Amino acid sequence: MRSDQKRPEAHVPGLDGLRGMAAYMVVISHVSNSTGLWNALLGIGGGQVGVMIFFTLSGYLLAALYLRTEVTTANVRDYAVRRIARVLPLFFFAVTVALFFAFTSAVTAFGFDPYAFGFDQALRHYALISGTGVFWTIPVEMHFYVIFVLLWWLHSKSRTLVIAFAAFWILIYWALPVTVPERPRTLPYYLVFFLCGMLVNYFVRIDAGPTKSRMLSVVLSGCFLLPFLLYPNIYAAVIGKSGWLLRAEYQQMWHDPRYPLAAALCLAAALCARPVRTILSHRIMVYAGKISYSVYLLHIPAIAALMQFTSLYRYPFAFLMTALFLTTLLAMMTYAKLEYPMRRLIVRKFSSARSENPAVAGPADGSAPAAHGLKR
C-alpha cells in the first residue's frame, strides 16, 4: 500500500444502526400499505425513502473503504469477491424461494405467492439485469458496484475528476425532464444517491468522530429527521401537495433533489451528530444493521402470510408488531444459517492473499460495506 493511502481505522456502529433503520423503514411502509396503519401515513413511498438511505450509505462506505487504496488486480478481485459474497447468495436464495411459491401456487390449491413472481421474470433476476418487487434494488446495487471500479480508477488519477463527474451527473440529472419508469428500474435513475454518498465521504471522514460544535450537532440532528418529513403522506399533511405528489407520480421521488440531499444529510448526522450517533450505536440498532439485508428481502412473506392466513389486518398496530417479530425472527435465522456462513465461505475461498488493502483481504468479519460499518 502506498504511504499516502490510509485505510479507515474506525468502526462506526452508528452506520450499522442507520442501515437497520432503513431496512425497517421499508417493512413498516409495506405494513402500512397493506393494513392502512395510521391512515397509511408511513406508506405509499415511505419504503422508497428507506432504499434511498441504503443507496446513499452504500456509496459512502465503498468510497470510504476503497478510494484510498491503490487500484491493483488483487484489490479489485477482492473487492469483487466481497461484493458477490455479500449480495448474491441471499439474493439467489430469495429469488428461488419466490419461484417456489409461484410454482406451488400455480400447480396446487395452496395459493400462496407472496412475491407475485412470474416465471418469465426468473432469467432477468438470476442474470442481474433487473428486478421486480423488493428485488429491484439488487441489480441496481450490483450495477453500481461495476461503475464504482471505474470511479475508483478515476480517483487514483485525480480525486477532482471524481468530484467533477459526480457533480456533473447530479446537475444534469436534476436539470433534465426525466420521467422515472416503474419498470424496469435501472441504475441511471438512481445513481445520484450513490454519488451523493461518495461526495459525503470527501467531506466527512469515517474516522472523524462526532463534531465538537454543539450548534452543528443540533443542526445535524434536525437534518436526520428530513427523510421522514419527506415521506409523501407526511409531506402532504404538513406542507401540502404539489408537483409529482399532486399528480400521484411517486416514482418521481427519485428525480426530486430534496431526497438525495435529505439522505446525504441524514448520513452526515449519523456520522457527526453525537445524539444521533449514540442512538444508532445502541446494540439493538447495530444488530438490526447486521440482519438488515435479510430483513429487506424476506419481510414480504411474513406480511403476506399474516394478510392471507390471519385476521390481524383488522388491527393494524397488532399486525405491525407481529410482522416485525416474524420478520426479525426469520432474518435472524437466515443471517445465521445462510447469509453470514456463505459470505465467509466465499471470501475465504476466493479472496487473494496479495490484496494490498487489509480491510479487503482480512477475515470475513462483516467488514464489507454492504454488510456493516467499516471494521478493523
C-alpha positions as CSV (number, residue, x, y, z in Angstrom):
1,M,0.0,0.0,0.0
2,R,1.3,3.4,-0.8
3,S,2.3,5.6,2.1
4,D,-0.4,8.2,1.3
5,Q,-3.2,5.6,1.3
6,K,-4.5,5.1,4.8
7,R,-7.4,2.8,5.3
8,P,-10.1,3.9,7.7
9,E,-9.3,2.6,11.2
10,A,-12.6,3.3,12.9
11,H,-15.7,1.1,13.0
12,V,-18.7,3.4,13.3
13,P,-21.6,1.3,14.9
14,G,-24.0,4.1,14.1
15,L,-23.8,3.3,10.4
16,D,-24.9,-0.3,11.2
17,G,-27.8,1.3,13.1
18,L,-28.6,3.5,10.1
19,R,-28.8,0.5,7.8
20,G,-31.0,-1.3,10.3
21,M,-33.3,1.7,10.5
22,A,-33.5,1.9,6.7
23,A,-34.5,-1.8,6.4
24,Y,-37.3,-1.5,9.0
25,M,-38.5,1.7,7.3
26,V,-39.2,-0.5,4.3
27,V,-41.0,-3.1,6.4
28,I,-43.2,-0.5,8.2
29,S,-44.1,1.1,5.0
30,H,-45.2,-2.1,3.4
31,V,-47.3,-3.0,6.5
32,S,-48.8,0.5,6.3
33,N,-49.7,-0.1,2.7
34,S,-51.3,-3.5,3.5
35,T,-53.3,-2.5,6.6
36,G,-53.8,1.2,6.3
37,L,-51.9,1.7,9.6
38,W,-52.2,5.3,10.8
39,N,-54.1,6.1,7.6
40,A,-51.1,4.8,5.6
41,L,-49.1,7.8,6.8
42,L,-45.8,5.8,6.6
43,G,-46.7,4.0,3.4
44,I,-47.0,5.0,-0.3
45,G,-43.4,5.8,-1.0
46,G,-42.1,5.6,2.6
47,G,-40.3,2.4,1.8
48,Q,-38.5,4.1,-1.1
49,V,-37.1,6.7,1.3
50,G,-35.5,3.8,3.2
51,V,-34.0,2.5,0.0
52,M,-32.6,6.0,-0.7
53,I,-30.8,5.8,2.6
54,F,-29.5,2.4,1.6
55,F,-28.1,3.6,-1.7
56,T,-26.5,6.8,-0.2
57,L,-24.9,4.8,2.6
58,S,-23.6,2.2,0.1
59,G,-21.9,4.9,-2.0
60,Y,-20.4,6.4,1.1
61,L,-19.0,3.2,2.5
62,L,-17.5,2.0,-0.8
63,A,-15.7,5.3,-1.1
64,A,-14.5,5.3,2.5
65,L,-13.2,1.8,2.3
66,Y,-11.6,1.7,-1.2
67,L,-10.8,5.1,-2.6
68,R,-7.6,5.5,-0.5
69,T,-6.5,2.1,-1.7
70,E,-4.4,1.5,-4.8
71,V,-6.2,0.1,-7.8
72,T,-4.5,-3.3,-8.4
73,T,-5.7,-6.5,-9.8
74,A,-5.6,-8.2,-6.4
75,N,-7.5,-5.4,-4.7
76,V,-10.2,-5.2,-7.5
77,R,-10.5,-9.0,-7.3
78,D,-11.1,-9.0,-3.6
79,Y,-13.5,-6.1,-3.9
80,A,-15.5,-8.1,-6.4
81,V,-15.4,-11.3,-4.2
82,R,-16.7,-9.4,-1.2
83,R,-19.4,-7.7,-3.1
84,I,-20.5,-11.0,-4.6
85,A,-20.3,-12.8,-1.3
86,R,-22.3,-10.2,0.5
87,V,-25.1,-9.8,-2.0
88,L,-25.7,-12.8,-4.3
89,P,-26.1,-15.9,-2.1
90,L,-29.1,-14.5,-0.2
91,F,-30.5,-12.8,-3.3
92,F,-30.4,-16.0,-5.3
93,F,-31.9,-17.9,-2.4
94,A,-34.8,-15.3,-2.1
95,V,-35.4,-15.4,-5.9
96,T,-35.5,-19.2,-5.7
97,V,-38.0,-19.1,-2.8
98,A,-40.1,-16.7,-4.9
99,L,-40.1,-19.1,-7.8
100,F,-41.0,-22.0,-5.5
101,F,-44.0,-20.1,-4.2
102,A,-45.1,-19.1,-7.7
103,F,-44.8,-22.8,-8.8
104,T,-46.7,-24.2,-5.9
105,S,-49.4,-21.6,-6.3
106,A,-49.8,-22.4,-10.0
107,V,-50.0,-26.2,-9.6
108,T,-51.7,-26.6,-6.3
109,A,-54.7,-25.2,-4.4
110,F,-52.4,-23.7,-1.8
111,G,-52.4,-20.3,-3.5
112,F,-49.7,-18.5,-1.5
113,D,-47.5,-16.4,-3.8
114,P,-46.1,-13.5,-1.6
115,Y,-43.7,-12.1,-4.2
116,A,-46.2,-12.3,-7.1
117,F,-43.3,-13.6,-9.1
118,G,-43.7,-14.7,-12.7
119,F,-41.6,-17.5,-14.3
120,D,-40.9,-15.1,-17.2
121,Q,-39.0,-12.9,-14.8
122,A,-36.6,-15.5,-13.5
123,L,-33.9,-15.1,-16.0
124,R,-33.7,-11.3,-15.7
125,H,-33.3,-11.8,-11.9
126,Y,-30.7,-14.5,-12.0
127,A,-28.8,-12.6,-14.6
128,L,-29.0,-9.4,-12.5
129,I,-30.5,-7.5,-15.4
130,S,-33.4,-6.0,-13.5
131,G,-35.7,-7.0,-10.7
132,T,-39.3,-6.6,-9.6
133,G,-40.9,-6.0,-6.1
134,V,-38.2,-5.8,-3.4
135,F,-35.8,-7.5,-5.8
136,W,-35.4,-4.4,-7.9
137,T,-32.7,-2.8,-5.8
138,I,-30.2,-5.6,-6.0
139,P,-29.4,-5.4,-9.8
140,V,-29.2,-1.6,-9.4
141,E,-26.7,-2.1,-6.5
142,M,-24.7,-4.6,-8.4
143,H,-24.5,-2.3,-11.5
144,F,-23.2,0.5,-9.3
145,Y,-20.5,-1.9,-7.9
146,V,-19.3,-2.2,-11.5
147,I,-19.4,1.6,-12.1
148,F,-17.5,2.1,-8.8
149,V,-14.4,0.3,-10.1
150,L,-14.2,2.9,-12.9
151,L,-14.7,5.7,-10.3
152,W,-12.0,4.1,-8.1
153,W,-9.6,4.1,-11.0
154,L,-10.5,7.7,-11.9
155,H,-9.9,8.7,-8.2
156,S,-6.4,7.2,-8.4
157,K,-5.7,9.6,-11.2
158,S,-7.4,12.7,-9.6
159,R,-10.0,13.0,-6.9
160,T,-11.1,16.2,-8.5
161,L,-12.1,14.3,-11.6
162,V,-14.4,12.1,-9.5
163,I,-16.0,15.1,-7.7
164,A,-16.4,16.8,-11.0
165,F,-18.0,13.7,-12.6
166,A,-20.4,13.3,-9.6
167,A,-21.4,17.0,-9.6
168,F,-21.9,17.0,-13.4
169,W,-24.1,13.8,-13.4
170,I,-26.1,15.1,-10.5
171,L,-26.7,18.5,-12.0
172,I,-27.5,17.1,-15.5
173,Y,-29.9,14.5,-14.0
174,W,-31.8,17.2,-12.0
175,A,-31.8,19.6,-14.9
176,L,-33.3,17.2,-17.5
177,P,-37.0,16.5,-17.5
178,V,-36.6,12.8,-16.6
179,T,-39.6,10.5,-16.2
180,V,-38.6,7.7,-13.8
181,P,-40.2,4.4,-15.0
182,E,-41.9,1.9,-12.8
183,R,-40.3,-0.9,-14.8
184,P,-37.6,-1.7,-15.5
185,R,-35.7,0.1,-12.8
186,T,-32.1,0.7,-13.9
187,L,-29.1,2.4,-12.4
188,P,-29.1,5.7,-14.3
189,Y,-32.3,6.8,-12.4
190,Y,-30.7,6.1,-9.0
191,L,-27.0,6.8,-9.5
192,V,-27.5,10.3,-7.9
193,F,-27.9,8.7,-4.5
194,F,-24.8,6.6,-4.6
195,L,-22.8,9.6,-5.9
196,C,-24.2,11.8,-3.1
197,G,-22.9,9.2,-0.6
198,M,-19.5,9.3,-2.3
199,L,-19.4,13.1,-2.0
200,V,-20.2,12.9,1.7
201,N,-17.0,10.8,2.0
202,Y,-14.9,13.6,0.6
203,F,-16.2,16.0,3.2
204,V,-16.8,13.7,6.2
205,R,-14.2,11.1,7.1
206,I,-15.5,7.9,8.6
207,D,-12.9,8.2,11.5
208,A,-13.5,11.9,12.2
209,G,-15.8,11.3,15.2
210,P,-18.7,13.4,16.3
211,T,-18.5,17.1,16.0
212,K,-17.4,19.2,19.0
213,S,-19.7,22.0,18.0
214,R,-22.9,21.8,19.9
215,M,-24.7,24.0,17.4
216,L,-23.6,21.9,14.5
217,S,-24.7,18.8,16.3
218,V,-28.1,20.3,17.0
219,V,-28.5,21.3,13.3
220,L,-27.4,17.9,12.0
221,S,-29.7,16.2,14.5
222,G,-32.6,18.1,12.9
223,C,-31.3,17.2,9.5
224,F,-31.5,13.5,10.5
225,L,-35.3,13.8,10.5
226,L,-35.5,15.2,7.0
227,P,-36.1,11.9,5.2
228,F,-39.1,11.2,7.5
229,L,-40.6,14.6,6.7
230,L,-40.2,13.8,3.0
231,Y,-42.4,10.7,3.3
232,P,-45.1,11.6,0.7
233,N,-48.1,11.3,3.0
234,I,-46.3,13.2,5.8
235,Y,-45.1,15.9,3.4
236,A,-48.6,16.3,2.1
237,A,-50.1,16.5,5.6
238,V,-47.5,19.0,6.9
239,I,-46.7,21.1,3.8
240,G,-49.3,20.2,1.1
241,K,-49.3,18.6,-2.3
242,S,-47.7,20.0,-5.4
243,G,-45.9,18.7,-8.5
244,W,-45.4,15.0,-8.7
245,L,-47.1,14.5,-5.4
246,L,-50.2,16.2,-6.5
247,R,-50.3,14.0,-9.6
248,A,-49.5,10.9,-7.5
249,E,-46.4,10.1,-9.7
250,Y,-44.5,8.6,-6.8
251,Q,-41.6,7.3,-8.9
252,Q,-40.7,11.0,-9.5
253,M,-39.4,11.0,-5.9
254,W,-36.2,9.6,-7.4
255,H,-35.9,12.8,-9.6
256,D,-36.6,15.2,-6.8
257,P,-33.3,16.8,-5.5
258,R,-34.7,17.1,-2.0
259,Y,-34.5,13.4,-1.5
260,P,-30.7,12.8,-2.1
261,L,-29.9,15.9,-0.2
262,A,-32.0,14.7,2.8
263,A,-30.4,11.2,2.6
264,A,-26.9,12.7,2.5
265,L,-27.6,15.0,5.5
266,C,-29.1,12.0,7.4
267,L,-25.9,10.2,6.7
268,A,-23.8,13.1,7.9
269,A,-25.9,13.3,11.1
270,A,-25.2,9.6,11.7
271,L,-21.5,10.3,11.4
272,C,-21.2,13.6,13.2
273,A,-24.1,14.4,15.4
274,R,-23.5,12.9,18.9
275,P,-27.1,12.3,19.9
276,V,-28.0,10.6,16.6
277,R,-24.7,8.6,16.6
278,T,-25.4,7.5,20.2
279,I,-28.9,6.2,19.4
280,L,-27.9,4.5,16.2
281,S,-24.9,2.8,18.0
282,H,-27.2,1.0,20.5
283,R,-26.5,-2.7,20.3
284,I,-30.1,-3.4,19.2
285,M,-29.7,-0.9,16.3
286,V,-26.3,-2.4,15.4
287,Y,-27.7,-5.9,15.3
288,A,-30.6,-4.7,13.2
289,G,-28.0,-3.5,10.8
290,K,-26.3,-6.9,10.7
291,I,-29.5,-8.6,9.7
292,S,-30.9,-5.7,7.6
293,Y,-30.3,-7.4,4.2
294,S,-32.3,-10.5,5.3
295,V,-35.0,-8.2,6.8
296,Y,-35.3,-6.4,3.5
297,L,-35.5,-9.4,1.2
298,L,-37.6,-11.7,3.5
299,H,-40.2,-9.4,5.1
300,I,-42.6,-9.9,2.2
301,P,-43.6,-13.5,3.0
302,A,-44.1,-12.6,6.7
303,I,-46.5,-9.8,5.8
304,A,-48.3,-11.8,3.1
305,A,-48.8,-14.8,5.4
306,L,-50.3,-12.5,8.0
307,M,-52.6,-11.0,5.5
308,Q,-53.7,-14.3,4.0
309,F,-53.9,-16.6,7.0
310,T,-54.9,-14.3,9.9
311,S,-57.4,-11.6,10.5
312,L,-54.8,-9.3,12.2
313,Y,-55.2,-6.8,9.3
314,R,-58.2,-5.6,11.2
315,Y,-55.9,-4.5,14.0
316,P,-53.1,-2.6,12.1
317,F,-50.9,-1.9,15.1
318,A,-51.0,-5.6,16.3
319,F,-50.3,-6.6,12.7
320,L,-47.3,-4.3,12.7
321,M,-45.9,-5.8,15.9
322,T,-46.4,-9.3,14.7
323,A,-44.9,-8.6,11.3
324,L,-41.8,-7.0,12.9
325,F,-41.4,-10.0,15.2
326,L,-41.8,-12.6,12.4
327,T,-39.6,-10.7,10.0
328,T,-36.8,-10.3,12.6
329,L,-37.0,-13.9,13.6
330,L,-36.8,-15.1,10.0
331,A,-34.0,-12.7,9.3
332,M,-32.0,-13.8,12.4
333,M,-32.2,-17.5,11.3
334,T,-31.4,-16.7,7.7
335,Y,-28.5,-14.5,8.6
336,A,-27.0,-17.1,11.0
337,K,-27.6,-20.2,8.8
338,L,-27.2,-18.8,5.3
339,E,-26.2,-15.3,4.7
340,Y,-23.2,-15.0,7.0
341,P,-21.8,-18.5,6.6
342,M,-22.0,-18.2,2.8
343,R,-20.2,-14.9,2.9
344,R,-17.4,-16.3,5.0
345,L,-17.1,-19.3,2.8
346,I,-16.9,-17.4,-0.5
347,V,-14.4,-14.8,0.9
348,R,-12.1,-17.4,2.3
349,K,-12.2,-19.5,-0.8
350,F,-11.7,-16.8,-3.4
351,S,-10.0,-13.8,-1.7
352,S,-6.5,-13.0,-2.8
353,A,-3.7,-13.1,-0.2
354,R,-2.0,-10.5,-2.4
355,S,-4.5,-7.8,-1.7
356,E,-2.9,-4.5,-0.6
357,N,-5.9,-3.4,1.5
358,P,-6.0,-5.2,4.8
359,A,-9.7,-4.2,5.2
360,V,-10.4,-6.1,2.0
361,A,-8.2,-9.1,2.3
362,G,-8.8,-9.7,6.0
363,P,-11.1,-12.3,7.5
364,A,-14.8,-12.3,6.6
365,D,-15.7,-10.5,9.8
366,G,-18.5,-8.4,8.3
367,S,-16.4,-5.5,7.3
368,A,-17.8,-5.4,3.8
369,P,-19.6,-2.1,3.3
370,A,-22.9,-3.7,2.3
371,A,-22.9,-5.7,5.5
372,H,-21.8,-3.3,8.2
373,G,-19.8,-0.2,9.0
374,L,-16.1,-0.4,8.5
375,K,-14.1,-2.5,10.9
376,R,-10.5,-3.2,11.5
